[in-house]
Amino acid sequence: MQLEEEERLNGRAHDIIVVGASAGGVQALCRLMHGLPADLAAAIFVVLHVPAEGTSALPAILTRSGQLEAVHPSDREPVRHGRIYVAPPDRHLLVHRGCVRVLRGPRENGARPAVDPLFRTAARAYGSRVVAVVLSGNLDDGAAGVLEVKERGGVVVVQDPGDAAFSGMPRNTIEYSRVDHCLTLADIPKLLVRLSHESVNRGEPPRDPLGPDRTESQMTAMDEEKALGVPSAFVCPECDGTLWELRDGDLLQFRCRVGHVFSAESGLVAESDGLERALWTALRSLEENAGMARRMARQARERRNDFSAARFERRAEDMEARILSLRHSLKKSLSTLSSES
C-alpha cells in the first residue's frame, strides 16, 4: 500500500525509518531486519557505505535475513510501507513526499551514498514521523543529519557503542545530539515496531523545500535554508574549491559551493588520504629519477666517461637516500592510520 493511502486510513505515526551504517554494518543490518515483522507499518530506508564500483548484494542479503523485501529503488519510486529501500552503490538515497530519489550528487563526508543526505531529506519531508537509526560504523557520517531530524521533531535511536562492532558513528551521534534511545541491536526492532504504531503530531506536514522535481545539483548542494557560513582557510579535498565553515551546536562542518560536505573528522581523513597520494606520487618520481640516473651512469661507463658516470651515480645515490626516507615516512603514516581505524 502506498504511503499516502496508508496515512489516509490510519493517520500519521513514526512510519519513516532511516538507517545509517558503515563498518560492521552488514551484520548489524541483518540482525535489525531479522527482528522486524512482515506487517511493519513503516517504510525503511538504508544507507550503508559501500564501494562505488560494482554491484551490491545488500538487498538480497537483507531480504533473506528477515520478512521484509529489500530493493535498490529506482528514481522517483513510490514509498510503501513494509519495504526496505537500500541506497545503490555510488548513488545518494533521498526521501521526498511520497517518493524516493536516487541521485549521483556530491559526496558527503567522502561517501556516496552518505547517511546525512538521507536523514536530512527525510526530516524535511516528513518531520516528526521520522525515526533515525545509527548503527555500527567509523567516523561521524549521520551526526549532522540527526541534528536535523531532532530539530524537526523526529526520534533518534543509536546502537549502544559497546554493542557495535565499530563504535565511531554511534559514539559521535551521542556526542553531538540528544538521542532518544541508546539500545543494543536486540532491543531496537521492538522499539521500531512500537514507534510505528505511536501517533505523532497531526498538524500540517512540513514543507518539503527540495521537492521531487528539483535538479540533482539542487538536491545535495548547499541549499537556501543553510547560510554559507564563513570562508575557511581550507580547500575542498574533492574539487579544490573554497570550504565554508558551518556550525550546528557543537558540530563543525565544512561545505563547498558544489555540495561536498565534510565534518572536521572526515575532512581530516580526506586530507590525510590526499597527503598519502602525494607521497606515493613523490616516491614514484624519485624511483624513476634514480633508475634513469643509474642507466645514464652505465652508459657513461660504457663510453669510458668516468666523470659523467660518477656524477650520475652520485645523483642516483642521492635519490635512493630520499627514497629510503620517504618509504619510512609512508610506512609510519600507514601504521598510524591502521591503528586509528
DAJOJO-V196370 format. One record per residue. N is the residue number from 1. RES is the residue in one letter. SS is DSSP state (2 for helix, 1 for strand, 0 for the rest). OMEGA is omega in whole degrees, 0 to 359 (NA if undefined). BURIAL is + if it has 24 or more other C-alpha atoms within 12 Angstrom, else -. Layout:
N|RES|SS|OMEGA|BURIAL / N|RES|SS|OMEGA|BURIAL
This chain:
1|M|0|180|- / 2|Q|1|188|- / 3|L|2|182|+ / 4|E|2|179|- / 5|E|2|177|- / 6|E|2|180|- / 7|E|2|181|+ / 8|R|2|183|- / 9|L|2|191|- / 10|N|2|185|- / 11|G|0|185|- / 12|R|0|176|+ / 13|A|1|176|+ / 14|H|0|189|+ / 15|D|0|174|+ / 16|I|1|183|+ / 17|I|1|180|+ / 18|V|1|188|+ / 19|V|1|178|+ / 20|G|1|180|+ / 21|A|1|177|+ / 22|S|0|181|+ / 23|A|0|183|+ / 24|G|0|187|+ / 25|G|2|182|+ / 26|V|2|180|+ / 27|Q|2|180|+ / 28|A|2|180|+ / 29|L|2|179|+ / 30|C|2|179|+ / 31|R|2|178|+ / 32|L|2|183|+ / 33|M|2|179|+ / 34|H|2|183|+ / 35|G|0|182|+ / 36|L|0|183|+ / 37|P|0|181|+ / 38|A|0|182|- / 39|D|0|180|- / 40|L|0|182|+ / 41|A|0|180|+ / 42|A|0|172|+ / 43|A|1|183|+ / 44|I|1|180|+ / 45|F|1|188|+ / 46|V|1|168|+ / 47|V|1|172|+ / 48|L|1|178|+ / 49|H|0|180|+ / 50|V|0|178|+ / 51|P|0|181|- / 52|A|0|185|- / 53|E|0|173|- / 54|G|0|182|- / 55|T|0|180|- / 56|S|0|177|+ / 57|A|0|186|- / 58|L|2|179|+ / 59|P|2|179|+ / 60|A|2|180|- / 61|I|2|181|+ / 62|L|2|177|+ / 63|T|2|179|+ / 64|R|2|186|- / 65|S|2|184|+ / 66|G|0|185|+ / 67|Q|0|181|+ / 68|L|0|178|+ / 69|E|1|177|+ / 70|A|1|183|+ / 71|V|1|161|+ / 72|H|0|185|+ / 73|P|0|170|+ / 74|S|0|180|- / 75|D|0|181|+ / 76|R|0|177|- / 77|E|0|180|+ / 78|P|1|178|+ / 79|V|0|180|+ / 80|R|1|172|+ / 81|H|0|175|+ / 82|G|0|180|+ / 83|R|1|178|+ / 84|I|1|179|+ / 85|Y|1|185|+ / 86|V|1|179|+ / 87|A|0|177|+ / 88|P|0|176|+ / 89|P|0|174|+ / 90|D|0|177|+ / 91|R|0|171|+ / 92|H|1|173|+ / 93|L|1|182|+ / 94|L|1|181|+ / 95|V|1|175|+ / 96|H|1|184|+ / 97|R|0|174|+ / 98|G|0|181|+ / 99|C|1|175|+ / 100|V|1|172|+ / 101|R|1|179|+ / 102|V|1|192|+ / 103|L|1|179|+ / 104|R|0|180|+ / 105|G|0|180|+ / 106|P|0|177|+ / 107|R|0|173|+ / 108|E|1|186|+ / 109|N|0|178|+ / 110|G|0|186|+ / 111|A|1|169|+ / 112|R|0|14|+ / 113|P|0|177|+ / 114|A|0|183|+ / 115|V|2|185|+ / 116|D|2|179|+ / 117|P|2|177|+ / 118|L|2|181|+ / 119|F|2|185|+ / 120|R|2|184|+ / 121|T|2|177|+ / 122|A|2|180|+ / 123|A|2|181|+ / 124|R|2|182|+ / 125|A|2|189|+ / 126|Y|2|171|+ / 127|G|2|187|+ / 128|S|2|178|+ / 129|R|2|187|+ / 130|V|1|169|+ / 131|V|1|179|+ / 132|A|1|182|+ / 133|V|1|179|+ / 134|V|1|182|+ / 135|L|0|184|+ / 136|S|0|177|+ / 137|G|0|177|+ / 138|N|0|177|+ / 139|L|0|192|+ / 140|D|0|173|+ / 141|D|0|184|+ / 142|G|0|183|+ / 143|A|2|179|+ / 144|A|2|179|+ / 145|G|2|178|+ / 146|V|2|179|+ / 147|L|2|179|+ / 148|E|2|175|+ / 149|V|2|179|+ / 150|K|2|181|+ / 151|E|2|184|+ / 152|R|0|170|+ / 153|G|0|180|+ / 154|G|0|182|+ / 155|V|1|180|+ / 156|V|1|180|+ / 157|V|1|182|+ / 158|V|1|172|+ / 159|Q|1|178|+ / 160|D|0|181|+ / 161|P|2|179|+ / 162|G|2|180|- / 163|D|2|185|+ / 164|A|0|176|+ / 165|A|0|176|+ / 166|F|0|193|+ / 167|S|0|188|+ / 168|G|2|182|+ / 169|M|2|176|+ / 170|P|2|183|+ / 171|R|2|180|+ / 172|N|2|176|+ / 173|T|2|178|+ / 174|I|2|182|+ / 175|E|2|189|- / 176|Y|2|184|+ / 177|S|0|174|+ / 178|R|0|183|+ / 179|V|0|180|+ / 180|D|0|183|+ / 181|H|1|173|+ / 182|C|1|191|+ / 183|L|1|170|+ / 184|T|0|179|+ / 185|L|2|181|+ / 186|A|2|184|- / 187|D|2|185|+ / 188|I|2|181|+ / 189|P|2|180|+ / 190|K|2|178|- / 191|L|2|181|+ / 192|L|2|177|+ / 193|V|2|180|+ / 194|R|2|181|- / 195|L|2|181|+ / 196|S|2|178|+ / 197|H|0|185|- / 198|E|0|183|+ / 199|S|1|176|- / 200|V|0|180|+ / 201|N|0|183|- / 202|R|0|177|- / 203|G|0|181|- / 204|E|0|178|- / 205|P|0|181|- / 206|P|0|174|+ / 207|R|0|178|- / 208|D|0|187|+ / 209|P|0|181|+ / 210|L|0|178|+ / 211|G|0|185|+ / 212|P|0|186|+ / 213|D|0|178|- / 214|R|0|181|- / 215|T|0|182|- / 216|E|2|182|+ / 217|S|2|179|- / 218|Q|2|181|- / 219|M|2|189|+ / 220|T|2|179|+ / 221|A|0|180|+ / 222|M|0|188|+ / 223|D|0|186|- / 224|E|0|183|- / 225|E|0|181|- / 226|K|0|175|- / 227|A|0|180|- / 228|L|0|184|+ / 229|G|0|181|- / 230|V|1|178|- / 231|P|1|177|- / 232|S|1|178|- / 233|A|1|187|- / 234|F|1|176|+ / 235|V|1|182|+ / 236|C|0|178|+ / 237|P|0|182|+ / 238|E|0|189|+ / 239|C|0|180|- / 240|D|0|175|- / 241|G|0|178|- / 242|T|1|174|+ / 243|L|1|177|+ / 244|W|1|184|+ / 245|E|1|180|+ / 246|L|1|177|+ / 247|R|1|174|- / 248|D|1|189|- / 249|G|0|179|- / 250|D|0|184|- / 251|L|1|178|+ / 252|L|1|178|+ / 253|Q|1|175|+ / 254|F|1|183|+ / 255|R|1|176|+ / 256|C|0|186|+ / 257|R|0|183|+ / 258|V|0|174|+ / 259|G|0|174|+ / 260|H|0|184|+ / 261|V|1|178|+ / 262|F|1|163|+ / 263|S|1|178|+ / 264|A|2|183|+ / 265|E|2|181|+ / 266|S|2|176|+ / 267|G|2|178|+ / 268|L|2|178|+ / 269|V|2|180|+ / 270|A|2|178|+ / 271|E|2|178|+ / 272|S|2|177|- / 273|D|2|178|- / 274|G|2|178|- / 275|L|2|179|- / 276|E|2|178|- / 277|R|2|179|- / 278|A|2|179|- / 279|L|2|178|+ / 280|W|2|177|- / 281|T|2|178|- / 282|A|2|180|- / 283|L|2|179|+ / 284|R|2|180|- / 285|S|2|179|- / 286|L|2|181|+ / 287|E|2|176|+ / 288|E|2|180|- / 289|N|2|180|+ / 290|A|2|179|+ / 291|G|2|179|- / 292|M|2|179|- / 293|A|2|178|+ / 294|R|2|179|+ / 295|R|2|179|- / 296|M|2|179|+ / 297|A|2|179|+ / 298|R|2|179|- / 299|Q|2|179|- / 300|A|2|178|- / 301|R|2|179|- / 302|E|2|178|- / 303|R|0|181|- / 304|R|0|176|- / 305|N|0|186|- / 306|D|2|181|- / 307|F|2|180|- / 308|S|2|180|- / 309|A|2|180|- / 310|A|2|180|- / 311|R|2|180|- / 312|F|2|179|+ / 313|E|2|177|+ / 314|R|2|179|- / 315|R|2|179|+ / 316|A|2|179|+ / 317|E|2|178|- / 318|D|2|179|- / 319|M|2|182|+ / 320|E|2|175|+ / 321|A|2|178|- / 322|R|2|179|- / 323|I|2|179|+ / 324|L|2|180|- / 325|S|2|181|- / 326|L|2|177|+ / 327|R|2|177|- / 328|H|2|180|- / 329|S|2|180|- / 330|L|2|179|+ / 331|K|2|180|- / 332|K|2|180|- / 333|S|2|181|- / 334|L|2|177|- / 335|S|2|178|- / 336|T|2|180|- / 337|L|2|181|- / 338|S|2|180|- / 339|S|2|180|- / 340|E|2|181|- / 341|S|0|NA|-
